[in-house]
Amino acid sequence: MSVFIALGANLPGPAGPPRATLEAALARLGAAGVRVVRRSRWYRSPAWPDPAEPEFVNGVVEVETALGPADLLALLHRIEDELGRARGRPNAPRAIDLDLLD
C-alpha cells in the first residue's frame, strides 16, 4: 500500500538537530520494512502559532508498506518516542512529528 507521511521537527533530539532527526526517522522506517518511494526536499517554515519559537524543518515522503493503518501509526509513534518526542500542549515545539497524511 502506498502512504504519505509528513515529517517535521523544530528542536534537537537524541539524533541531533532537526534535519538529522528527520533523516534518522527515515532510516528507522526503512529498518522496519517501510520503503521510501519518493520524498520532498526539506524545507523550513515558521513555528505556529508562535513564530518566535524555532522554525520547523518539514518534508513529506511517499512510502510502500504492508502494514495496516493501526500498525503503521504505532510504528510512527514508536519512532517519535525513540527520537525524543515529548507530548505536551498542542502546537508545542518538538524534536519530531510524524503524521499519516493519506
C-alpha positions as CSV (number, residue, x, y, z in Angstrom):
1,M,0.0,0.0,0.0
2,S,1.2,3.5,-0.8
3,V,1.1,6.0,2.1
4,F,2.1,9.6,2.5
5,I,3.8,10.7,5.8
6,A,4.6,14.3,6.8
7,L,7.7,14.8,8.9
8,G,8.6,17.9,11.0
9,A,10.9,19.0,13.8
10,N,12.0,22.2,15.4
11,L,14.0,21.1,18.4
12,P,17.1,19.0,18.6
13,G,16.7,15.4,19.8
14,P,18.9,12.3,20.5
15,A,19.8,12.1,16.8
16,G,20.9,15.7,16.6
17,P,19.4,18.8,15.1
18,P,16.0,18.7,13.4
19,R,17.2,17.7,9.9
20,A,19.4,14.9,11.3
21,T,16.4,13.7,13.4
22,L,14.2,13.6,10.3
23,E,16.8,11.6,8.4
24,A,17.0,9.2,11.4
25,A,13.3,8.7,11.2
26,L,13.5,7.8,7.6
27,A,16.3,5.3,8.4
28,R,14.1,3.7,11.1
29,L,11.2,3.4,8.7
30,G,13.5,1.6,6.3
31,A,14.8,-0.7,9.0
32,A,11.1,-1.6,9.8
33,G,10.5,-2.6,6.2
34,V,8.7,0.6,5.1
35,R,10.2,1.6,1.8
36,V,10.5,5.3,0.8
37,V,9.4,5.6,-2.8
38,R,9.6,9.4,-3.1
39,R,10.5,12.3,-0.9
40,S,10.2,16.0,-1.0
41,R,13.1,18.3,-0.3
42,W,13.5,19.5,3.3
43,Y,12.1,23.0,3.8
44,R,11.8,25.5,6.6
45,S,8.7,27.1,7.9
46,P,7.9,29.4,10.8
47,A,6.6,27.9,14.0
48,W,2.8,28.2,14.5
49,P,1.1,29.7,16.4
50,D,4.2,31.5,17.9
51,P,6.7,32.4,15.2
52,A,9.1,33.4,17.9
53,E,9.7,29.6,18.6
54,P,12.4,27.8,16.5
55,E,11.4,27.3,12.9
56,F,10.5,23.9,11.6
57,V,12.2,21.6,9.1
58,N,9.5,19.8,7.2
59,G,9.1,17.3,4.4
60,V,6.8,14.6,3.0
61,V,7.5,11.1,1.9
62,E,5.6,8.5,-0.1
63,V,6.2,5.0,1.3
64,E,5.2,1.5,0.4
65,T,4.3,-0.8,3.3
66,A,2.4,-4.0,4.0
67,L,1.4,-2.6,7.4
68,G,-2.2,-1.7,8.1
69,P,-3.1,1.8,9.3
70,A,-3.1,1.0,13.0
71,D,0.3,-0.9,12.8
72,L,1.8,1.9,10.8
73,L,0.6,4.6,13.2
74,A,2.0,2.5,16.1
75,L,5.4,2.4,14.3
76,L,5.4,6.1,13.7
77,H,4.6,6.7,17.4
78,R,7.4,4.4,18.4
79,I,9.9,6.2,16.2
80,E,8.7,9.5,17.6
81,D,9.3,8.2,21.1
82,E,12.8,6.9,20.2
83,L,13.7,10.2,18.7
84,G,12.7,12.3,21.7
85,R,9.1,13.3,21.1
86,A,7.5,14.7,24.3
87,R,3.8,15.1,24.0
88,G,2.7,18.3,25.8
89,R,0.5,21.1,24.8
90,P,-0.8,21.3,21.2
91,N,1.5,23.0,18.7
92,A,4.4,23.0,21.1
93,P,8.0,22.8,19.8
94,R,9.1,19.2,19.3
95,A,12.0,17.1,18.3
96,I,10.0,15.1,15.8
97,D,6.5,14.9,14.4
98,L,5.3,12.1,12.1
99,D,1.8,12.3,10.6
100,L,-0.1,10.0,8.3
101,L,-1.5,12.1,5.5
102,D,-3.1,9.7,3.1
